[in-house]
């Protein structure tokens, strides 16, 4: 593909919006300025005042490969991601087999090479019996170590106190945690089964996977991190109550230091609440559970106030057949990557967030938090991972969903903005209507 000059763009980057031009050469951002002139052979794209953002970095996805390719794989889900302006993804270790050692980790990198439409990193998982593998992990090989401190599949629930303490003490990378207290959840479920039997319904999900379960587990994770000085990132905060546990203020402080403990929320917690179970049922069943409207409002405020540092998707696709089962048999998780940025920009339209805040939480902060090399910003010399926003309405239709499962919880929703183009490593991979070219994703590098 020829080098590209994007002119007349509204550049959103590092807290500012400015009108300007951006040149792409050899896959990187070669020049940012005003009144740039096209060079011979360059492709010129007139942004006509549209917003140009750094590509979004999703630090939490479940692309299901290996082992569950019948419902998702790296090719299909990364295609959906770039269609949604997400140019980099970090994939979770609870696959089949789980990613619990270097061999399994490198197998996932091999699978992604040449097939992933976006750039990729894979988390190393933790279990009750892989402490030696965690200690031996090259910190440049993975964005972090994922610890399930709540129910998970297979051997990935870490509930041995001594092992948990040792992981926090010895981890060579940031730890990321799923925080829900399993004994609390089990007790809640037993109580609801005793009362309702098979009539337990999805409307009870936020009471079974309760806020108390979240708070208890989050408090434990924070206490371990503080004891050992561990860099800790707590995933998918779903309650306003947990926000008081985290430091308010920017991820990178005025003196250049970085928060030791950070928090993330997900797009579905900002767009849905308990009232939506009646309409969507198991389609919005996820762990942690979507809870109250007051939680949703608190989480939005926390993004503005910087007690939540990162916005992500927790993209976790399941088939419609699986989701159509009774509540107790239906799996938890939603396919979200294709429309997450649209949904975040809807908060801008509503006056709740600014464009710069969306970019901070969905691009800059993940890059800074995980030490991602030369991505996540509009900076000369950085890789040209870019997304151009069209201010034209988009109504989500099932036939347009690129995830292998073929559905979205946003079906029928009309967003005020759509994804006009996506570039990965300087190559256009989404033209606003369809995928373009071939997969361009690269393995992430970490400055550690």
Buried (B, 14 or more C-beta within 10 A) or exposed (E): EEBBBBBBBBBBBEEEEEEBBBBBBEBBBBEBEEEBEBEEEBEBBEBEEBBBBBBBBBBBBBBBBBEBBEBBBBBBBBBBBBBBBBBBBBBBBBBEBBBBBBEBBEBBBEBBBEBBBBBBBBBBBBBBEBBEBBEEBEBBBBBBBBBBBBBBEBBBBBBBEEBBEBBBEBBBBBBBBBBBBBEBBEBBBEEBBEEEEEEBBBEBBBBBBBBBBBBBBBBBBBEBBEEBEBBBBBBBBBBBBBBEBBBEEBBBEEEEEBBEBBBBBBBBBBBBBBEBBEEBBBBBBBBBBBBBEEBBBBBBBBBBEBBBBBBBBBBBBBBEEBBEEEBEEBBBBBBBBBBBBBBBBBBBEEEBBBBBBBBBBBBBBBBBBBBBBBBBBBBEEBBBBBBBBBEEEBEBEEEBBBBBBBBBBBBEBEBBBBBBBBBBBBBBBBBBEEBBEEBBBBEBBBEE
